Amino acid sequence: MKRMIKYILLGLGGLLLLYVGFIAYSLLTRQIDREIASNLSISSDWTEITPQPPLKARNLTQTVILYIEGYKRDIADTRQQIIMPNGTVLNPEVQVIDEYGNVYPLKVGQWLRDGVGFTRDFDAGSNSEFPQDRTYPKVRIRSDRPFKISKVFWECYEPK
């Protein structure tokens, strides 16, 4: 009888360990955020970011997030525009360039309280993924109206 209880407890302990491992794995691989630049002034000329080491597409969705100085989006705001407090509308262009020189134009795909996330431009005939067999050594940003960025993040996300 003691032996049977011992095996039951060992089995339950093993199941608990597997469950905790699965949760930890899910949390660690679901989203990866990496700061790739800070304190940038954006103008009509391309501002080029060269992250070291180069970026990798690690999950299904990759997003370049710009935290724009002075930008605050109200949760009730349904306008699909980046509108600054003074009424200026920003239309930044964001591109990711792979190691072979292929350019991936991005478009707004995520609205944050003080930032905007740019993802693949599906209207340009792309699929939802950045190819995972290469690196991405450059990110470029420009805008017809100047603005400042406090931080730029590369986010890899696995929707569940």
HELIX and SHEET records of a PDB file:
HELIX    1   1 LYS A    2  ARG A   30  1                                  29    
HELIX    2   2 PHE A  122  ALA A  124  5                                   3    
SHEET    1   A 8 GLN A  31  ILE A  42  0                                        
SHEET    2   A 8 PHE A 147  TYR A 157 -1                                        
SHEET    3   A 8 THR A  61  ILE A  68 -1                                        
SHEET    4   A 8 GLY A 115  ARG A 120 -1                                        
SHEET    5   A 8 VAL A 103  TRP A 111 -1                                        
SHEET    6   A 8 GLU A  93  ILE A  97 -1                                        
SHEET    7   A 8 LYS A 138  ARG A 142 -1                                        
SHEET    8   A 8 THR A  47  ILE A  49 -1                                        
SHEET    1   B 2 LEU A  55  LYS A  56  0                                        
SHEET    2   B 2 THR A 135  TYR A 136 -1                                        
SHEET    1   C 2 ILE A  82  ILE A  83  0                                        
SHEET    2   C 2 VAL A  89  LEU A  90 -1                                        
END                                                                             
